[in-house]
């Protein structure tokens, strides 16, 4: 997969996650889906940590963008 494809997929994932509004979920729905949500969040954390560690292993820093 090309670098451009990877970046497009990462941007799409960020966009999709940005659309998640768990505060709008009914309480029953949240309770019903908490196991699936927890699994997804733990997996997401692991993948993001791995990618960040790979970047840092190459001697680069991951910095939060400064707002314009």
FENGIKA-V440512 format. One record per residue. N is the residue number from 1. PHI is phi in whole degrees, 0 to 359 (NA if undefined). PSI is psi as a letter, one per 40 degrees, with the letter a starting at -180 (NA if undefined). Layout:
BEGIN
{{N PHI PSI} {N PHI PSI}}
END
This chain:
BEGIN
{{1 NA h} {2 286 i} {3 302 d} {4 298 d} {5 295 d} {6 298 d} {7 295 d} {8 296 d} {9 292 d} {10 296 d} {11 296 d} {12 294 d} {13 295 d} {14 299 d} {15 298 d} {16 297 d} {17 292 d} {18 296 d} {19 277 e} {20 283 h} {21 229 g} {22 296 d} {23 296 d} {24 272 e} {25 287 h} {26 300 i} {27 306 d} {28 297 d} {29 295 d} {30 298 d} {31 297 d} {32 293 d} {33 257 e} {34 301 d} {35 296 d} {36 295 d} {37 297 d} {38 299 d} {39 300 d} {40 295 d} {41 293 d} {42 294 d} {43 295 d} {44 298 d} {45 301 d} {46 296 d} {47 292 d} {48 297 d} {49 296 d} {50 298 d} {51 296 d} {52 298 d} {53 297 d} {54 295 d} {55 294 d} {56 296 d} {57 297 d} {58 270 e} {59 85 e} {60 256 i} {61 255 i} {62 256 h} {63 240 i} {64 286 h} {65 299 i} {66 276 h} {67 300 i} {68 286 NA}}
END
